[in-house]
Amino acid sequence: MPYVNIKITNENVTPEKKAALIKGATQLLVDVLDKNPNTTVVVIEEVNTDNWGIGGESITVRRKNGQ
C-alpha cells in the first residue's frame, strides 16, 4: 500500500486544489509504479508559515519581506 505525504503551507489552498493533488499523486503512482489506486493513500499536511523557515528566517518573515 503506497503512502504519499504532501506538506504545503496553510495559505488558503482550496478543497478543489487539495483534491487535484490527491488525484495527481495517486495517478503518478499508478503510471510510474503500477500501483493500485484503490490502495494508495495520500495525506496532505498543512504547515503554518511560522513553523518552518529558510536561511534562518521563518516563511512568515520572508513573505513579509517580499522573498
N, C-alpha and C positions, 0 to 999 in steps of 0.2 A: 504494500500500500504506500504509494508516494505521498510525501508530505512536503508542502511548499509553504514557507513563511515569508510573507512580504511585509516589510516595515516601511511606513510612509509617515511624513509629518502630518499632524492633525490640523490641516489647513483647508477645511471645508471641501473635502473630497465627497462628491455626491454618491448616494447609493448606486446610481447608474454606473458611475466610473468604477466603483468597487466591484460591481457585478461584471464589468468588462475585464477587470484584472483577473478575477476568478476564472472566467471563461477562457481568457487568453492563456493563462498559466496552465490550466488543465489541458487545453488543446496543444500547447507546446510539448507537454509530456507525452501526449498521445502521438504526435507527429515524430518526435525525436527518439523516444524510448519505447514506443509501442505500449504505453501503459493504458490500463483500463480507466476510462474517465469516471466510471461509477465507483471506483475505489480510490480516487485521487482526492486528497484533502488539501485545500488551500486556505490559509489563515492570513488575514490582514490585521496587522497591529499598527495602531496609530500612536506615534510618539510625539509628546509635547515638545515644541521647539526649545523650551528651556532645559530639556533633559538630554540634549546632545550638542556637540559643537565641533568646530573645525578650526585649526590654528589657534587654539587657546581661547576661543570665544564661543558662546552659545549661538545657536542659529537665530534665536530671537534678536540678540545684539547685532549679529551680522546683517540680518534683514533690515533692522532699523538704520544701519549704516550704508544701506544700498548695495551690499555684497551678495 
